[in-house]
């Protein structure tokens, strides 16, 4: 039974030259590195622009002092230790402080800066009490870190306790494990049984994956997904638009098509958040919009179901249109109930990287 070895020191990555390892040491000191033999095997080391390399191998550009560690101000919505309640129906519970790999673009890198040891699961008693006292919460999103990096026994304890709360209809598991290490799923005979037990006909478990590039959809990854689909999980995918990874129409179209072929719904495509160290990943908002619209032209309806959004402190802001003069945005979701559905029109700004880069809207109106 193959289980890939994890690597937490950039000096141990076999595909890098000694000079590259030396130049990347300073980056690793600031933002921790973590990957494994399987995922590193997907990299074409002869191609310095290989997208998988860009996703997981540190880059000196990360030392550029641009952005903030908590770009979406998640701390503002913390209501219990490690738990956020930003949107009425959804509670976000950070169940782990470790991932199968550290994405270089991660917007929660503050949680594991300089962390290479195995993560520790949190006590979620206070979180569960809060959820049970708020009947408006029908969705619980397990995130972190990565919930599938926890032991299967620990994950089952968390899921079973959430299932005891009557108002919770959906449990979501946000994970990049199927991309980073599908053997975590393929080698685990117990996990499908847990999914089958707690993903019922009327109360599903959704697994929200993070496939960023078509190369990640290997036969191992697809088989891992299929294993949990057969057990009863419903799959959706989200990815940011990332410069040098998927910021061209054909790549994004291929990713969306492959996801739909596999039975994974393309769910959200995010504008890359202005997180510290992420400037080299960020594509201007309007450029990203046109890339995604061109990608949709190459897709069937099932493959182009994603919504292009900015996950801003005030809510999820969808980019719904761009013409010669204006960019049109809408609150897809909002921390303020009265803002949900609000439509906004801004003068175009081809250099805008985030919602804050737009000026006072030309007009706004409620979409009923």
N, C-alpha and C positions, 0 to 999 in steps of 0.2 A: 504494500500500500504506500504510494508515493505521498510524501508530505514535504513541501518545499521548505528549505532552510531560510530563516529570516536574517536579514543583514541590517545592522543599525549603525555601521561605521562606513562612511563613504570610501575610506581607504581599502575596504574589503571588496569593493565592486570590481569584478574582473574585467569588465569592458572598458574601463577608464585607464588612460595613461597615467604615469606617475606625476607628470606635470599637472594634469587635470585634477587629480586627487589633491595635490598640494594647494591648488588655487581655490578649491571648493571647501577646504577645511574651515575657512573663516565663515562661510555661509552656514555650515553645519553647526558651528558654535552658537549661532543666533537662532536658526530654525532647524530643528532636529530632522534627521533623515531616517527613513525606515522603508524597506521593501523586502522582496524575497526572490529566490532563484527563479520561480515560475514567471513572475511579472517581468523581471529583468531579461528573461529569455525572449520576450516579445520585441525587444529593442534591436533595431538594425544599427550596430555600432559603427558601421561604415558610413552612416548617414548622420551628420551632425545636427540635422533638422528633424530627425525622427520624432514623431509626435509622442510616443510612449516615453521616450527619453525626457522630453520636455515636461511631461506630467509628473515624473517621480524623481528625476535627478536634479539636485540643486543647481542653481544658476547664479553667477555673481550679481546679476541684475536684481536679485532679491535684497541686496544690501542698499538699494536705492531708497532713501528716506521719503517715501510717498505712501499715503494712506494711513489708516488707523487700525489697531488690532481688533477693535470691536466696531466694524464699519456700519453695522446695522443697529448698533446700540441695543443689543440683546439684553444687557444688564438692566435696562429700564423695565423689562417685563418679567423679571424674576419674582415669583410669588412664594416659592419654597426652595429649599436648597437644591440647585441643579434642575429647576423646573421653571418653564416660562409659560405664561398665559397671555398671549398677544391677541389672538383671534378668538371670538366668543366660543366657537364650537370645538376648538382644538387646544389640547395641552401638549407641550413639548417637554419630554423628560430625557435628560442627559444621563443615560444609564452606565456609561463607560467613559474613561478618559484616554482610551487607546484605540488605534485603528490597525488594520492589516497592512496599511501603507500610508505614508504621509503625502497627501497631494500637495504639490508645491503652491497651488493656487488657493489652498484651504482658507475659508473665512473664519474658522475657529482655531487657527494655529496657536492662539494664545493659550489653549488648554493643554498643549503638549510641547511647548517650546522647551528644547533641551531635554526632552523626556524620551528615553529609550528603553526603560524597563517595562515589564508587563503591567498593564493597567489594572486598576482595582475597581470593582463594581461598587456603586454607592448604595447606601441605605435609602430606600425610597418610601419609607413609611409616611413621612410628612407629605410627600407628593400625592400618595394614594388617598390620604385623608382629605386633602384639598379637592381632589377630583370628585370624591364621593359627596362632598358638600356643595358641589356646583353642577347641578343637573343639566345645565346648558352645554356641558362638555360631552360631546358624543364621539369625539376622535381623540385618541392618544397616540402621539408620534414618539416612538423610541428612537433616540439618536445619541450623539456623543461627540467624539469618538464613534465607535461602531458597535452596535448591539451584538452582531454576529461574531465579534471578537471575544465576547464573554463565553464561558463554558455553557454547554447546552443545558445542564442542570440549573445553572443560575438564570439563564434566559427563560426556562420554563417556569421557574418560581415567580419571575416578574410578570410574565404573560398570564399565568393562572390567577394571580392576585388582581390584576386589572380586569380579568373576565368576571370576577365576583362583583364588580361595580355595575349596577344595573343600567346606569345612563350611558355607559360606554358601548357603542355599537361597533366601531372600527378601531382596530389596533394596527398602526403603521410601523414598519421597521425600516428605517433609513440606513442603507448599507452600500458599501462599495466592495464588499467581500466577493461577490460573484465575479467581479472584474479583477481584483487584486489576487485572490486566492480561492478559486472555485473548489479546490480540494478540501477546504474547510467544510464544504457542504457534501461533496461526493464521498468523503471518508466517514461521514457521520450518519450512522444508521438510525439514530434516535431522533434527529431533527425533523425529518418528514412526518414522523408520528406525532410530534408536538404540534406541527402546523395543522395536521389533519384533525387533531383533537380540539383545537381552539379556533380554527377557521371554519365556522359553521355555515349552514345554508343562509342564515339570516344575519350573522355577524362575522364578517370576513376579516382575515388578516391580509393587509396589503404590504407588499415588499417594494419599497421605492429604491431602485438601483441608481447607480451613478456610472453609467457607461458614457465616456466622453469622446471616444473615437472608435470607428469600426474594427480596428485591429484588436480591441479588447474583447470582441464577441467571438472568441475562439470556440472550438468544439467543446472544450472543457467547461467554459463559462455557460454555453447554451445548455449543456447537459445538466449543469447544476441548477440553472433556472427551471428547466423542465422537471427536474426532480421535485422541486417545491411547488411548481404549478400543479403537478399530478396529485400532490398532497392536499391541495386546496387553496394555496395562496394566489392572490391576484397581484400582477406585477405592473408597475409603472416606472418610467425612467425620467430623471432630470439631469441636466448638464448645463454648465455655463458656456457661453461663447468664449473661446480661448484662443488668443493670437498664437499662430504657429501650430495649433492642434486641430481645430475644427472650424476655423474662420474662413471657409470657402464653401460655396453652395453645394458642390458635388460631395464633399466629405460629410457635410451635415445631412444631405439627402441620403447618402448611403447609410449613415448611422440610423436615421429615422426609419428607412426601409427595412434594415436588418432587425431593428427592434420590433417593428410590426410583424415581420415574418415569424419572429420567435414568440409572439404573443405578449410582448411588452408594450404597453401604451406609452408613446412619447408624451410626457406629461407637462413639465416645465422646461423651458430654455431660459436661463438666467443671464442677465447682464452681469459680467464679472464684478464682484463687489470691490470697492476701493479699500481693500485690506492692505496693511503694511506689507511691503515686499511684492505686491502683485502688479505693479505698473506694467511690466513687460507682457502680461497676459491680457490686458484690457484693450478691447476694440471699441471705438466710439459708438455710441448708442445708435445713431442713424445708419452707420455703415453696417452694424450688426443686423439691424432691421432688414435692410435690403438683401443681405446674405441669406437670411432666413426665408424671406419671401421668394427668392430665387430657388432655394432648396425645396420649398413647398411645391413649386412648379414641376419638380421632378418626382413628386410623391403621389401616391394614392391618398384618398381621404383618410384612411386608417393610419397612414404614416405621418400625416401633418396635423395631428390633433394637439400638438404642443402649443402652449401660450408663452409668448416672449415677455418676461417680466423683470422688473428691478425689485429686489427684496429690500425695500427701504425701511428706515426706522418707523415710518408712519403707515406702511402697508406694502402689499404687492401691487406695483404699478405696471400695468400692461402697456406696451408700445403697440398701438393699434393702427397707426398710419403715418405716412410721411409724404408730403407733396412738395412742390417747388418752394413754398414759402413757410410752411408750418409743420410741426411735429405734433401728433395727436396721442394723448395718453389717457388712461382710464384706471381708476382704482379697481383692480380685480378683487382685492380684499383690503381691509383696513382695520387698524386698531380702533378707529372711531367708527361706530355704526353708521353715523350720518354721512360719512365719506364714501361708503361702498357704492360703486357704480358711477361716481362723479367723473365726468368727462372734461378733459383739459386740452387747450390748444395753445401751443407755444411757438414763438418765432424760431425757425430752424437754427440750430447751432451744431455745425458739423464737428466741432471739437468737444461736444458734451460727452462726458464719460459716465455721468450719474445724474439722477434726478435733480440734485442740487445745482447742477450746471445750467439749468434752464432758468429763465427770468420769470417775472410775474406773468401768468397765463393771459393770452389775448382774450380768451373766453372760457367759461366753464359752465356746465349744466348737469343736472341730474339725469341719469338714464333710468327710466322707470321700468 
